Amino acid sequence: MTDAPRRFLFLQGPHGPWFHQLGRLLRAAGAEVWRVGFNRGDRAFWPGPGYIAFQGSHEAWPETCATLLDSRGITDLVLYGDTRPIHAQAVALAKARGITVHVFEEGYLRPYWITYERGGANGHSRLMDLSLPEMRAALARVDPDLPEVPATWGDMRQHMFWGALYHGFVALGLRAYRNFRPHRSLTVGQEFLLYLKRFLLMPVHRWERRLATRRIRRGGFPYHLAILQLEHDASFRDHSPFASMTDFLALVIQGFARGAPPHHHLVFKAHPLEDGRVALLPTIRRLAREHGIADRVHFVRGGKLAQLLNEARSAVTVNSTAGQQALWRGLPLRAFGTAVYAQPEFVSSQPLDAFFAAPSRPDTRAYRDYRHFLLETSQVVGGFYSSRGRRALLRQVVDLMLSPEDPYQALTSGKAAPRQQLRLVR
């Protein structure tokens, strides 16, 4: 660190206490820390000092943000995801002032890692400008050993619990934050009810999922796996060519009907946090009937991906990070959106009917090098939602944030710190 203290401004973070714990440790390291809150949920999870309530209109936010950055001499901006409007506006203002932007996201190699980058994530990540030869050159100094791919999601129950609690606080505090508007299309009350309903129905959905998975695995037919995403998620909304999930479903079913051998089947795997706001199953059934393949199309509600991937012939997705689990297994993968892993060495560019007919296999050696590069740079062991996951993150993230170089620069220059091993969060 320099003699002048670093001054961090936090915006919205993952549901739960992660951002507050991170801010507290940054203060212990000598930094000054503030947090802007946009609703009662933000306040509930930042009980300490440095809280700044923004109760103005959306139109007033850019001017307010600029004033905060200038008046407090902010050196670092911290946020979770970079595409929601209040974040995108703040990032633009920060970059114009030379302020370092720290972006957290769910792990590109989830579940046992989170993503930490500077400047942007997903389609705005520096990974989009790095070639595989550049990554291999940066890896020349490090140990080639890699941990095995995890087979479980991690802290999903805690994720859903903190999400329901957060939206409950938001709903209770609407009078104090009259101008708050969620970055998604549903109201705060609707979001809360969806989280609560999903949480309460977990036992029922677990049995549905097990039965569907058992039917597929015991069916004795070759199948291709379509990995679905949340339609309201930023990676789908801002980094894909589709206006809705229905558009993607229609494309996949049409391509499968035209190209796949007649004895092959198609399995749609829903996102583990899918909450019913999009009518996936009725849409899939309707499209399958229209193309005459209703008896060859299946739907699995959430759950673990590993069991289905282990026996699949190929996988298709928009730009889900779960596509990397397919690549790790050497499965052919077709992705349609902007994705950090969409390297030509291992992601197919075939027309979809040709892909289902004879999918081209990835260069698995190339993918292993790519995955190794991620594990040495932007992927940090831990999680936002469980207590042990947060403890694992705090052991590394503060030092990464205080470093003068971002994780990619640090590895290239040979200054990257040793990375924590996976066993700490198992």
Secondary structure, 3 states (H helix, E strand, C coil): CCCCCCEEEECCCCCCCHHHHHHHHHHHCCCEEEEEECCHHHHHCCCCCCEEECCCCHHHHHHHHHHHHHHCCCCEEEEECCCCHHHHHHHHHHHHCCCEEEEEEECCCCCCEEEEEECCCHHHCHHHHCCHHHHHHHHHHCCCCCCCCCCCCCCHHHHHHHHHHHHHHHHHCCCCCCCCCCCCCCCHHHHHHHHHHHHHCHHHHHHHHHHHHHHHHCCCCCEEEEECCCCCCHHHHHCCCCCCHHHHHHHHHHHHHHHCCCCCEEEEECCCCCCCCCCHHHHHHHHHHHCCCHHHEEEECCCCCHHHHHCCCCEEECCCCCHHHHHHCCCCEEECCCCCCCCCCCCECCCHHHHHHCCCCCCHHHHHHHHHHHHCCCEEECCCCCHHHHHHHHHHHHHHHHCCCCHHHHHHHCCCCCCCCHHHHC
